Amino acid sequence: MRTNEEWTPDCGWTTAEVEAYLLGPFEGGTPGLVRRIRRILDVSQRGLAALIGVSQSVVARWETGRTSPRVSVMEELMRLAGLRGTVHDVETGTQVEPMRDDGDRDRRGRRYPAHVDLRVMGWYVPRGLDCTLDAGRWRIRSRRRLEPAIRYDTSAYQRRRWRMAFGTPVDHPSRHQHVAEAQHLDEAWEERFGRRRAA
């Protein structure tokens, strides 16, 4: 077993850090994961630093918990070691996936806010024109261009009410799913009002 007197680190650890290190084993968290990756790769701090293009002192700070690597760096470290991380819900234990990358975007190409639930309301008509004669032309144009009208609530209260009634969606749908939903609304409208006209 090593003692404080025997410990001669070349990375500039403080006495408190050396004492904490010698106390182990304990749940390592991020510092422990960096050390585990280094053990799997069988490299020194300097060797790991060379692999990912940082200095040896940066790796030393990660391993002592003084700083933490960015998520992208952590993913790269895990990839090098042949590992893959998963995230689990604390209460249920179910695995939580990242949000999909092909989720629909607004008309300016921006992602919708991650915390909102998107709803298809038909085909796109600019605000203020939905009760005018131009609305019909806009709907025809949007249908031809496959541009559905997407709405969402910014009010947390309204979102809670909607989720109580319909559940919480896992993710934002992709563009083709929104288009399919708008086309389905068209078909449902035709079926409902086509029967009335026939009667």
Backbone as ProteinMPNN parsed JSONL, in Angstrom:
{"seq_chain_A": "MRTNEEWTPDCGWTTAEVEAYLLGPFEGGTPGLVRRIRRILDVSQRGLAALIGVSQSVVARWETGRTSPRVSVMEELMRLAGLRGTVHDVETGTQVEPMRDDGDRDRRGRRYPAHVDLRVMGWYVPRGLDCTLDAGRWRIRSRRRLEPAIRYDTSAYQRRRWRMAFGTPVDHPSRHQHVAEAQHLDEAWEERFGRRRAA", "coords_chain_A": {"N_chain_A": [[0.85, -1.188, 0.0], [0.518, 2.24, -0.821], [1.962, 5.198, 0.603], [1.648, 8.646, 1.717], [4.235, 9.692, 1.802], [5.599, 8.107, 0.003], [4.525, 8.86, -2.353], [5.119, 10.482, -5.307], [4.061, 12.432, -7.371], [4.177, 13.599, -10.775], [2.497, 15.431, -11.778], [1.596, 17.574, -10.348], [-0.247, 17.299, -8.173], [-2.156, 18.195, -5.285], [-1.645, 17.835, -1.688], [-4.053, 17.1, -0.468], [-5.442, 15.99, -2.638], [-3.852, 13.782, -3.208], [-4.216, 12.341, -0.826], [-6.967, 11.799, -0.986], [-6.97, 10.209, -3.257], [-5.515, 7.996, -2.336], [-7.266, 6.934, -0.504], [-9.155, 5.365, -1.821], [-10.894, 2.193, -2.708], [-13.533, 4.122, -4.255], [-16.7, 5.335, -5.402], [-16.112, 6.444, -8.534], [-17.063, 8.428, -10.355], [-16.826, 10.95, -12.91], [-13.959, 11.45, -12.873], [-13.077, 8.865, -12.177], [-14.002, 7.42, -14.366], [-12.46, 8.457, -16.44], [-9.965, 7.527, -15.593], [-10.482, 4.772, -15.755], [-10.842, 4.461, -18.52], [-8.281, 5.105, -19.356], [-6.935, 2.98, -18.249], [-8.049, 0.829, -19.671], [-7.118, 1.451, -22.234], [-4.47, 1.223, -21.715], [-2.528, 3.289, -21.266], [-0.424, 6.035, -20.271], [-1.035, 9.132, -18.44], [0.124, 11.088, -20.001], [0.231, 9.73, -22.442], [-2.522, 9.366, -23.024], [-3.246, 12.032, -23.232], [-1.812, 12.736, -25.536], [-3.179, 11.206, -27.417], [-5.663, 12.486, -27.672], [-5.065, 15.101, -28.088], [-4.524, 17.042, -26.046], [-2.965, 18.646, -23.169], [-0.846, 16.953, -20.739], [-1.32, 17.834, -18.153], [-3.965, 18.632, -18.247], [-5.376, 16.196, -18.448], [-4.621, 15.193, -15.958], [-5.976, 17.004, -14.276], [-8.623, 16.307, -14.917], [-8.695, 13.738, -13.847], [-8.414, 14.176, -11.141], [-10.628, 15.564, -10.526], [-10.681, 18.309, -10.589], [-11.316, 19.695, -12.89], [-13.632, 18.992, -15.575], [-13.98, 16.911, -18.477], [-15.361, 18.076, -21.61], [-18.571, 17.02, -22.918], [-18.407, 16.11, -25.57], [-15.7, 15.484, -25.731], [-15.579, 13.484, -23.822], [-17.172, 11.55, -25.056], [-15.503, 10.956, -27.219], [-13.277, 9.881, -25.863], [-14.468, 7.579, -24.778], [-15.171, 6.264, -27.118], [-12.626, 5.685, -28.163], [-11.845, 3.794, -26.295], [-13.547, 1.763, -26.841], [-16.07, 1.833, -25.685], [-19.492, 2.558, -24.774], [-21.752, 4.921, -23.647], [-24.761, 4.984, -21.651], [-27.872, 6.516, -20.709], [-30.012, 6.528, -17.934], [-33.312, 6.613, -16.548], [-33.782, 7.653, -13.253], [-35.877, 6.893, -11.528], [-37.452, 4.88, -12.887], [-35.606, 3.323, -14.21], [-35.475, 2.954, -16.912], [-33.99, 3.216, -20.162], [-32.832, 6.29, -21.483], [-32.972, 7.944, -24.47], [-31.06, 10.119, -26.659], [-32.498, 13.13, -28.102], [-33.947, 12.916, -31.357], [-32.116, 13.547, -34.381], [-33.235, 14.23, -36.759], [-35.514, 15.67, -36.314], [-38.395, 17.726, -36.976], [-38.165, 21.067, -38.346], [-38.631, 24.66, -38.015], [-40.085, 27.13, -40.316], [-37.924, 28.711, -40.908], [-35.785, 27.083, -40.722], [-34.886, 26.526, -38.174], [-34.467, 24.618, -35.15], [-37.289, 23.414, -33.304], [-38.231, 24.482, -29.979], [-36.906, 22.349, -27.49], [-38.415, 21.573, -25.254], [-41.131, 21.753, -25.819], [-44.315, 20.484, -27.069], [-45.185, 19.428, -30.233], [-47.854, 20.132, -32.524], [-49.805, 19.264, -35.328], [-51.73, 21.339, -37.321], [-53.003, 21.32, -39.722], [-52.591, 22.752, -42.966], [-50.066, 25.197, -43.698], [-50.804, 28.562, -43.023], [-50.208, 31.993, -43.031], [-50.104, 33.883, -39.973], [-52.937, 35.801, -39.079], [-54.092, 35.746, -41.568], [-55.785, 33.633, -41.601], [-58.569, 33.885, -41.49], [-59.382, 35.025, -43.822], [-59.976, 35.595, -47.395], [-57.647, 34.905, -48.65], [-56.663, 32.759, -47.25], [-57.465, 30.23, -48.204], [-56.03, 30.086, -50.636], [-53.427, 30.067, -49.606], [-53.476, 27.653, -48.199], [-53.75, 25.771, -50.284], [-51.365, 26.259, -51.637], [-49.487, 25.609, -49.61], [-50.092, 22.922, -49.222], [-49.306, 21.892, -51.667], [-46.572, 22.421, -51.517], [-45.929, 20.876, -49.374], [-45.988, 21.859, -46.65], [-46.741, 21.754, -43.534], [-48.883, 23.201, -40.964], [-47.601, 23.978, -37.912], [-48.072, 23.981, -34.459], [-47.459, 25.005, -31.05], [-47.502, 25.062, -27.435], [-46.375, 27.688, -25.388], [-46.872, 28.073, -22.805], [-46.416, 26.645, -19.67], [-48.451, 25.659, -18.075], [-50.528, 25.111, -19.954], [-49.222, 23.143, -21.431], [-48.984, 21.127, -19.506], [-51.71, 20.49, -19.104], [-52.379, 19.547, -21.677], [-50.683, 17.321, -21.829], [-51.676, 15.778, -19.75], [-54.061, 15.014, -20.856], [-53.382, 13.777, -23.337], [-50.93, 12.512, -23.062], [-47.275, 12.458, -22.854], [-45.262, 13.21, -25.531], [-42.512, 11.286, -26.789], [-40.571, 12.393, -28.412], [-39.759, 14.967, -30.875], [-41.572, 14.842, -33.875], [-40.471, 13.847, -37.225], [-40.079, 15.737, -40.331], [-41.434, 14.396, -42.473], [-43.267, 12.879, -41.038], [-44.908, 14.86, -39.931], [-45.985, 15.917, -42.295], [-47.426, 13.687, -43.195], [-49.318, 13.577, -41.156], [-50.728, 15.985, -41.593], [-51.801, 15.402, -44.111], [-53.441, 13.285, -43.397], [-55.284, 14.66, -41.794], [-56.51, 16.157, -43.805], [-57.766, 14.08, -45.264], [-59.541, 13.094, -43.322], [-61.144, 15.343, -42.982], [-62.283, 15.57, -45.547], [-63.718, 13.176, -45.635], [-65.592, 13.543, -43.583], [-66.999, 15.957, -44.334], [-67.617, 15.386, -46.952], [-69.519, 13.381, -46.772], [-71.595, 14.847, -45.655], [-72.204, 16.587, -47.737], [-73.069, 14.796, -49.656], [-75.359, 13.875, -48.443]], "CA_chain_A": [[0.0, 0.0, 0.0], [1.342, 3.44, -0.912], [1.738, 6.235, 1.61], [1.888, 10.0, 1.209], [5.666, 9.925, 1.645], [6.073, 7.406, -1.185], [3.863, 9.396, -3.55], [5.852, 11.595, -5.928], [3.431, 12.643, -8.68], [4.787, 14.637, -11.615], [1.419, 16.228, -12.393], [1.263, 18.715, -9.504], [-1.388, 17.08, -7.289], [-2.014, 18.721, -3.925], [-1.634, 16.8, -0.654], [-5.443, 16.641, -0.283], [-5.79, 15.126, -3.759], [-3.136, 12.523, -3.024], [-4.89, 11.626, 0.261], [-8.248, 11.296, -1.505], [-6.659, 9.122, -4.181], [-5.055, 6.84, -1.567], [-8.393, 6.399, 0.26], [-9.948, 4.489, -2.678], [-11.75, 2.535, -3.843], [-14.818, 4.779, -4.038], [-17.36, 5.552, -6.693], [-15.202, 7.388, -9.157], [-17.651, 9.486, -11.158], [-16.097, 11.273, -14.139], [-12.53, 11.157, -12.739], [-12.874, 7.42, -12.21], [-14.242, 6.941, -15.727], [-11.262, 8.803, -17.215], [-8.92, 6.575, -15.201], [-10.85, 3.457, -16.297], [-10.541, 4.503, -19.959], [-6.822, 5.062, -19.486], [-6.529, 1.602, -17.926], [-8.44, -0.011, -20.819], [-6.211, 1.759, -23.344], [-3.12, 0.933, -21.236], [-1.667, 4.439, -21.565], [-0.193, 6.978, -19.178], [-1.729, 10.408, -18.642], [0.764, 11.738, -21.156], [-0.187, 8.99, -23.634], [-3.917, 9.707, -23.313], [-3.249, 13.427, -23.683], [-1.346, 12.753, -26.924], [-4.221, 10.619, -28.273], [-6.796, 13.398, -27.914], [-4.571, 16.44, -28.4], [-4.508, 17.995, -24.927], [-1.74, 18.502, -22.374], [-0.917, 15.96, -19.675], [-1.892, 18.449, -16.95], [-5.436, 18.63, -18.42], [-5.821, 14.851, -18.06], [-4.45, 15.108, -14.501], [-7.08, 17.75, -13.64], [-9.834, 15.492, -15.063], [-8.63, 12.578, -12.959], [-8.528, 14.607, -9.744], [-11.918, 16.232, -10.365], [-10.576, 19.771, -10.581], [-12.116, 20.092, -14.053], [-14.246, 17.844, -16.244], [-13.958, 17.02, -19.939], [-16.636, 18.347, -22.278], [-19.278, 15.791, -23.299], [-17.872, 15.638, -26.846], [-14.395, 14.871, -25.431], [-15.865, 12.228, -23.114], [-17.626, 10.593, -26.069], [-14.317, 10.542, -27.975], [-12.509, 8.993, -24.991], [-15.175, 6.305, -24.698], [-15.057, 5.618, -28.43], [-11.278, 5.138, -28.245], [-11.765, 2.626, -25.412], [-14.546, 0.766, -27.245], [-17.186, 1.899, -24.735], [-20.627, 3.4, -25.142], [-22.504, 5.277, -22.446], [-26.214, 5.077, -21.721], [-28.485, 7.324, -19.663], [-31.208, 5.837, -17.436], [-34.191, 7.328, -15.638], [-33.482, 7.22, -11.891], [-37.037, 6.248, -10.896], [-37.92, 3.669, -13.571], [-34.488, 2.533, -14.722], [-35.532, 2.817, -18.367], [-32.948, 3.942, -20.889], [-33.265, 7.547, -22.097], [-32.22, 8.185, -25.703], [-30.993, 11.534, -27.066], [-33.539, 13.517, -29.052], [-33.583, 12.589, -32.734], [-31.468, 14.629, -35.112], [-34.029, 14.593, -37.933], [-36.771, 16.293, -35.897], [-38.843, 18.806, -37.868], [-37.689, 22.423, -38.06], [-39.603, 25.682, -38.417], [-39.949, 27.594, -41.705], [-36.61, 29.344, -41.069], [-34.755, 26.059, -40.573], [-34.439, 26.408, -36.782], [-35.116, 23.558, -34.374], [-38.313, 23.838, -32.355], [-37.743, 24.341, -28.598], [-36.915, 20.929, -27.1], [-39.351, 21.273, -24.169], [-42.525, 21.892, -26.233], [-44.931, 19.392, -27.822], [-45.643, 19.966, -31.516], [-49.134, 19.638, -33.034], [-50.11, 19.641, -36.71], [-53.061, 21.947, -37.365], [-53.421, 21.38, -41.126], [-51.557, 23.316, -43.832], [-49.581, 26.498, -43.232], [-51.379, 29.846, -43.423], [-49.607, 33.016, -42.166], [-50.97, 34.427, -38.925], [-53.708, 36.969, -39.479], [-54.776, 35.496, -42.84], [-56.601, 32.42, -41.528], [-59.994, 34.175, -41.628], [-59.552, 35.85, -45.018], [-60.079, 34.838, -48.637], [-56.318, 34.415, -49.012], [-56.338, 31.544, -46.493], [-57.633, 29.076, -49.102], [-54.882, 30.045, -51.564], [-52.252, 29.665, -48.846], [-53.574, 26.218, -47.89], [-53.449, 25.035, -51.522], [-49.926, 26.414, -51.877], [-48.766, 24.858, -48.583], [-50.305, 21.494, -49.494], [-48.454, 21.559, -52.817], [-45.171, 22.468, -51.056], [-45.824, 19.995, -48.2], [-45.625, 22.689, -45.496], [-47.825, 21.712, -42.538], [-48.938, 24.225, -39.915], [-47.192, 23.387, -36.634], [-48.314, 24.846, -33.309], [-47.04, 24.48, -29.74], [-47.805, 25.955, -26.319], [-45.241, 28.179, -24.606], [-47.329, 28.086, -21.414], [-46.201, 25.368, -18.967], [-49.775, 25.199, -17.62], [-51.218, 24.509, -21.095], [-48.531, 21.89, -21.77], [-49.381, 20.115, -18.504], [-53.091, 20.063, -19.407], [-52.342, 18.757, -22.907], [-50.024, 16.046, -21.545], [-52.595, 14.98, -18.928], [-55.099, 14.473, -21.732], [-52.888, 12.989, -24.464], [-49.627, 11.911, -22.779], [-46.086, 13.226, -23.233], [-44.547, 12.592, -26.648], [-41.119, 10.969, -26.506], [-39.669, 13.189, -29.232], [-40.376, 15.745, -31.935], [-41.652, 14.059, -35.121], [-39.701, 14.337, -38.368], [-40.888, 16.489, -41.3], [-42.36, 13.537, -43.234], [-44.359, 12.483, -40.144], [-45.831, 15.99, -39.865], [-46.689, 15.988, -43.578], [-48.4, 12.597, -43.192], [-50.4, 13.966, -40.24], [-51.532, 17.0, -42.284], [-52.558, 14.706, -45.158], [-54.485, 12.533, -42.706], [-56.328, 15.623, -41.432], [-57.236, 16.432, -45.052], [-58.624, 12.929, -45.569], [-60.619, 13.053, -42.319], [-62.045, 16.457, -43.296], [-63.021, 15.191, -46.767], [-64.67, 12.114, -45.301], [-66.669, 14.107, -42.765], [-67.821, 16.918, -45.053], [-68.093, 14.752, -48.175], [-70.756, 12.694, -46.426], [-72.651, 15.86, -45.466], [-72.6, 17.094, -49.061], [-73.818, 13.722, -50.331], [-76.678, 13.764, -47.798]], "C_chain_A": [[0.888, 1.241, 0.0], [0.985, 4.417, 0.205], [2.014, 7.594, 0.983], [3.361, 10.26, 0.941], [6.2, 9.277, 0.365], [5.562, 8.049, -2.481], [4.639, 10.596, -4.082], [5.278, 11.857, -7.309], [4.146, 13.751, -9.455], [3.744, 15.539, -12.248], [0.952, 17.373, -11.496], [0.044, 18.528, -8.621], [-1.114, 17.714, -5.928], [-2.027, 17.557, -2.942], [-3.031, 16.223, -0.443], [-5.854, 15.695, -1.405], [-5.099, 13.772, -3.654], [-3.819, 11.699, -1.938], [-6.212, 11.038, -0.213], [-8.018, 10.112, -2.437], [-6.283, 7.854, -3.415], [-6.17, 6.217, -0.728], [-9.129, 5.3, -0.489], [-10.07, 3.058, -2.146], [-13.031, 3.234, -3.414], [-15.416, 5.023, -5.4], [-16.676, 6.716, -7.39], [-15.819, 8.535, -9.915], [-16.849, 9.712, -12.436], [-14.597, 11.03, -13.998], [-12.228, 9.66, -12.819], [-13.071, 6.842, -13.603], [-13.046, 7.262, -16.627], [-10.138, 7.836, -16.88], [-9.197, 5.191, -15.774], [-10.521, 3.392, -17.792], [-9.033, 4.405, -20.183], [-6.299, 3.65, -19.2], [-6.853, 0.666, -19.088], [-7.472, 0.191, -21.981], [-4.757, 1.454, -23.007], [-2.15, 2.049, -21.635], [-1.507, 5.284, -20.305], [-1.04, 8.221, -19.415], [-1.171, 11.119, -19.861], [0.33, 11.065, -22.459], [-1.619, 9.297, -24.026], [-4.017, 11.131, -23.84], [-2.828, 13.52, -25.141], [-2.411, 12.211, -27.871], [-5.313, 11.612, -28.626], [-6.365, 14.846, -28.101], [-4.72, 17.471, -27.3], [-3.21, 17.803, -24.171], [-1.952, 17.472, -21.263], [-1.548, 16.541, -18.415], [-3.416, 18.519, -17.036], [-5.998, 17.277, -17.997], [-5.703, 14.681, -16.551], [-5.574, 15.839, -13.781], [-8.396, 16.999, -13.775], [-9.84, 14.372, -14.035], [-8.725, 12.949, -11.49], [-9.832, 15.359, -9.491], [-11.837, 17.737, -10.307], [-11.326, 20.375, -11.753], [-12.717, 18.828, -14.639], [-14.143, 18.017, -17.751], [-15.336, 17.37, -20.479], [-17.273, 17.021, -22.694], [-18.705, 15.237, -24.6], [-16.523, 14.952, -26.646], [-14.611, 13.527, -24.74], [-16.337, 11.16, -24.09], [-16.447, 10.066, -26.883], [-13.455, 9.585, -27.16], [-13.155, 7.604, -24.93], [-15.082, 5.538, -26.019], [-13.684, 4.974, -28.579], [-11.137, 3.849, -27.432], [-12.761, 1.534, -25.79], [-15.728, 0.701, -26.305], [-18.304, 2.756, -25.311], [-21.447, 3.664, -23.892], [-24.004, 5.269, -22.69], [-26.7, 5.906, -20.541], [-29.784, 6.637, -19.252], [-31.985, 6.749, -16.503], [-33.98, 6.778, -14.232], [-34.643, 6.44, -11.286], [-37.392, 4.921, -11.549], [-36.795, 2.775, -14.045], [-34.488, 2.372, -16.228], [-34.463, 3.681, -19.024], [-33.538, 5.174, -21.57], [-32.363, 7.818, -23.292], [-32.102, 9.685, -25.953], [-32.149, 11.86, -28.006], [-33.044, 13.284, -30.471], [-33.012, 13.806, -33.45], [-32.295, 15.088, -36.305], [-35.391, 15.169, -37.554], [-37.105, 17.489, -36.783], [-38.309, 20.156, -37.399], [-38.74, 23.426, -38.525], [-39.292, 26.175, -39.836], [-38.623, 28.301, -41.961], [-35.456, 28.358, -40.868], [-34.228, 25.887, -39.161], [-35.159, 25.243, -36.102], [-36.216, 24.174, -33.509], [-37.747, 23.686, -30.946], [-37.931, 22.896, -28.117], [-38.008, 20.605, -26.088], [-40.816, 21.315, -24.59], [-42.992, 20.658, -26.997], [-45.54, 19.988, -29.09], [-46.954, 19.318, -31.924], [-49.335, 20.134, -34.46], [-51.551, 20.139, -36.746], [-53.624, 21.995, -38.788], [-52.269, 21.894, -41.967], [-51.276, 24.754, -43.447], [-50.342, 27.662, -43.878], [-50.768, 30.893, -42.505], [-50.611, 33.544, -41.15], [-51.665, 35.684, -39.437], [-54.464, 36.774, -40.783], [-55.748, 34.324, -42.752], [-58.098, 32.668, -41.651], [-60.263, 35.071, -42.852], [-59.674, 34.959, -46.247], [-58.734, 34.259, -49.062], [-55.967, 33.104, -48.318], [-56.431, 30.306, -47.377], [-56.472, 28.94, -50.072], [-53.617, 29.575, -50.851], [-52.288, 28.173, -48.53], [-53.232, 25.366, -49.117], [-51.944, 25.067, -51.792], [-49.11, 25.582, -50.888], [-48.908, 23.356, -48.795], [-49.398, 21.042, -50.637], [-46.97, 21.499, -52.398], [-44.9, 21.57, -49.852], [-45.297, 20.752, -46.979], [-46.765, 22.684, -44.482], [-47.744, 22.876, -41.553], [-48.651, 23.541, -38.583], [-47.441, 24.404, -35.529], [-47.76, 24.175, -32.055], [-47.353, 25.532, -28.688], [-46.521, 26.383, -25.627], [-45.59, 28.208, -23.116], [-47.137, 26.704, -20.781], [-47.528, 24.791, -18.488], [-50.516, 24.496, -18.757], [-50.562, 23.186, -21.499], [-48.912, 20.786, -20.795], [-50.781, 19.591, -18.788], [-53.118, 19.155, -20.634], [-51.75, 17.373, -22.633], [-50.89, 15.156, -20.654], [-53.635, 14.309, -19.804], [-54.537, 13.482, -22.758], [-51.543, 12.299, -24.221], [-48.488, 12.799, -23.26], [-45.386, 12.538, -24.385], [-43.083, 12.361, -26.284], [-40.195, 11.951, -27.214], [-40.469, 14.084, -30.173], [-40.427, 14.884, -33.199], [-40.764, 14.663, -36.208], [-40.645, 15.073, -39.318], [-41.884, 15.567, -42.016], [-43.503, 13.025, -42.354], [-45.379, 13.613, -40.009], [-46.632, 16.131, -41.153], [-47.766, 14.907, -43.634], [-49.585, 12.928, -42.285], [-51.311, 15.007, -40.895], [-52.374, 16.36, -43.386], [-53.686, 13.882, -44.546], [-55.63, 13.462, -42.284], [-57.162, 16.012, -42.647], [-58.235, 15.325, -45.365], [-59.804, 12.855, -44.599], [-61.636, 14.156, -42.602], [-62.897, 16.128, -44.514], [-64.082, 14.144, -46.459], [-65.869, 12.676, -44.542], [-67.586, 15.005, -43.584], [-68.299, 16.389, -46.401], [-69.397, 14.016, -47.939], [-71.895, 13.677, -46.244], [-73.163, 16.369, -46.803], [-73.455, 16.052, -49.785], [-75.227, 13.581, -49.753], [-77.484, 14.975, -48.183]], "O_chain_A": [[1.884, 1.3, 0.722], [-0.149, 4.452, 0.683], [2.54, 7.69, -0.126], [3.714, 10.953, -0.014], [7.112, 9.797, -0.277], [6.101, 7.809, -3.561], [4.795, 11.602, -3.389], [5.917, 11.548, -8.314], [4.653, 14.709, -8.872], [4.055, 16.322, -13.145], [0.005, 18.076, -11.847], [-0.65, 19.504, -8.335], [0.031, 17.76, -5.478], [-2.374, 16.432, -3.304], [-3.189, 15.016, -0.262], [-6.541, 14.704, -1.156], [-5.689, 12.74, -3.972], [-3.99, 10.49, -2.099], [-6.541, 9.9, 0.124], [-8.768, 9.136, -2.415], [-6.686, 6.757, -3.801], [-6.031, 5.079, -0.281], [-9.676, 4.391, 0.136], [-9.379, 2.734, -1.18], [-13.555, 2.969, -2.333], [-14.736, 4.932, -6.422], [-16.669, 7.838, -6.885], [-15.152, 9.551, -10.11], [-16.263, 8.776, -12.98], [-13.994, 10.458, -14.906], [-11.253, 9.242, -13.444], [-12.393, 5.888, -13.985], [-12.66, 6.452, -17.469], [-9.432, 7.373, -17.775], [-8.279, 4.507, -16.227], [-9.988, 2.392, -18.271], [-8.573, 3.709, -21.088], [-5.347, 3.189, -19.829], [-6.042, -0.186, -19.451], [-7.056, -0.769, -22.631], [-3.904, 1.426, -23.895], [-1.109, 1.807, -22.247], [-2.341, 5.25, -19.4], [-1.684, 8.355, -20.455], [-1.92, 11.686, -20.657], [0.088, 11.739, -23.46], [-1.918, 9.471, -25.208], [-4.772, 11.408, -24.772], [-3.41, 14.288, -25.907], [-2.543, 12.691, -28.997], [-5.837, 11.594, -29.74], [-7.211, 15.728, -28.257], [-5.008, 18.637, -27.569], [-2.433, 16.902, -24.487], [-3.085, 17.162, -20.895], [-2.235, 15.829, -17.684], [-4.092, 18.47, -16.008], [-6.988, 17.216, -17.268], [-6.584, 14.092, -15.925], [-6.078, 15.344, -12.773], [-9.215, 17.035, -12.857], [-10.87, 14.089, -13.423], [-9.085, 12.105, -10.669], [-10.109, 15.75, -8.357], [-12.835, 18.391, -10.003], [-11.911, 21.451, -11.628], [-12.354, 17.72, -14.245], [-14.209, 19.139, -18.254], [-16.354, 17.011, -19.888], [-16.58, 16.01, -22.807], [-18.533, 14.025, -24.729], [-16.227, 13.956, -27.307], [-13.917, 12.552, -25.03], [-15.953, 9.996, -23.973], [-16.39, 8.879, -27.203], [-12.955, 8.593, -27.691], [-12.469, 6.586, -25.019], [-14.933, 4.316, -26.03], [-13.577, 3.847, -29.064], [-10.412, 2.934, -27.82], [-12.816, 0.493, -25.136], [-16.332, -0.358, -26.137], [-18.089, 3.568, -26.211], [-21.797, 2.736, -23.163], [-24.461, 5.519, -23.805], [-26.035, 5.991, -19.509], [-30.565, 6.214, -20.103], [-31.409, 7.549, -15.765], [-33.996, 5.563, -14.037], [-34.427, 5.438, -10.605], [-37.611, 3.932, -10.851], [-37.006, 1.581, -14.26], [-33.599, 1.722, -16.777], [-34.085, 4.734, -18.51], [-34.616, 5.107, -22.161], [-31.144, 7.91, -23.152], [-32.956, 10.45, -25.506], [-32.713, 10.964, -28.634], [-31.855, 13.436, -30.752], [-33.379, 14.945, -33.161], [-32.098, 16.192, -36.814], [-36.317, 15.163, -38.365], [-36.212, 18.178, -37.277], [-38.038, 20.358, -36.216], [-39.623, 23.098, -39.319], [-38.355, 25.697, -40.475], [-38.234, 28.474, -43.116], [-34.29, 28.754, -40.847], [-33.237, 25.187, -38.951], [-36.302, 24.923, -36.43], [-36.093, 25.307, -33.043], [-36.872, 22.849, -30.727], [-38.99, 22.301, -28.319], [-38.491, 19.473, -26.058], [-41.68, 20.947, -23.794], [-42.181, 19.885, -27.506], [-46.317, 20.941, -29.024], [-47.162, 18.124, -31.71], [-49.063, 21.296, -34.761], [-52.469, 19.468, -36.274], [-54.634, 22.659, -39.023], [-51.114, 21.538, -41.735], [-52.15, 25.449, -42.928], [-50.498, 27.732, -45.097], [-50.799, 30.709, -41.288], [-51.807, 33.641, -41.427], [-51.071, 36.511, -40.127], [-55.377, 37.541, -41.087], [-56.462, 34.042, -43.715], [-58.841, 31.719, -41.901], [-61.264, 35.787, -42.893], [-59.503, 33.743, -46.17], [-58.683, 33.242, -49.753], [-55.055, 32.405, -48.76], [-55.571, 29.429, -47.308], [-55.98, 27.838, -50.315], [-52.834, 28.796, -51.396], [-51.259, 27.501, -48.583], [-52.518, 24.368, -49.01], [-51.333, 24.052, -52.127], [-48.148, 24.921, -51.281], [-47.96, 22.602, -48.575], [-48.803, 19.965, -50.59], [-46.218, 20.642, -52.862], [-43.772, 21.508, -49.364], [-44.31, 20.357, -46.359], [-47.663, 23.522, -44.562], [-46.68, 23.456, -41.339], [-49.373, 22.631, -38.176], [-47.057, 25.567, -35.658], [-47.612, 22.954, -31.997], [-47.457, 26.722, -28.986], [-45.674, 25.548, -25.311], [-44.707, 28.349, -22.27], [-47.64, 25.708, -21.3], [-47.715, 23.574, -18.492], [-51.07, 23.414, -18.561], [-51.247, 22.229, -21.862], [-49.138, 19.645, -21.198], [-51.018, 18.385, -18.722], [-53.792, 18.124, -20.638], [-52.251, 16.37, -23.142], [-50.855, 13.931, -20.776], [-54.046, 13.179, -19.54], [-55.159, 12.452, -23.018], [-51.063, 11.572, -25.091], [-48.708, 13.771, -23.982], [-44.954, 11.394, -24.244], [-42.488, 13.153, -25.553], [-39.145, 12.307, -26.678], [-41.692, 13.978, -30.261], [-39.428, 14.259, -33.557], [-40.359, 15.823, -36.129], [-41.862, 15.041, -39.138], [-43.055, 15.92, -42.153], [-44.594, 12.762, -42.859], [-46.583, 13.358, -39.975], [-47.825, 16.43, -41.112], [-48.888, 15.169, -44.067], [-50.726, 12.597, -42.608], [-52.532, 14.924, -40.767], [-53.532, 16.732, -43.575], [-54.77, 13.793, -45.122], [-56.802, 13.101, -42.4], [-58.376, 16.181, -42.54], [-59.393, 15.587, -45.687], [-60.934, 12.585, -45.008], [-62.842, 13.94, -42.479], [-64.102, 16.38, -44.514], [-65.205, 14.216, -46.959], [-67.016, 12.329, -44.826], [-68.806, 14.847, -43.545], [-69.285, 16.889, -46.942], [-70.282, 14.018, -48.795], [-73.03, 13.394, -46.625], [-74.363, 16.561, -46.999], [-74.44, 16.39, -50.442], [-76.167, 13.219, -50.46], [-78.633, 15.111, -47.763]]}, "name": "protein", "num_of_chains": 1, "seq": "MRTNEEWTPDCGWTTAEVEAYLLGPFEGGTPGLVRRIRRILDVSQRGLAALIGVSQSVVARWETGRTSPRVSVMEELMRLAGLRGTVHDVETGTQVEPMRDDGDRDRRGRRYPAHVDLRVMGWYVPRGLDCTLDAGRWRIRSRRRLEPAIRYDTSAYQRRRWRMAFGTPVDHPSRHQHVAEAQHLDEAWEERFGRRRAA"}
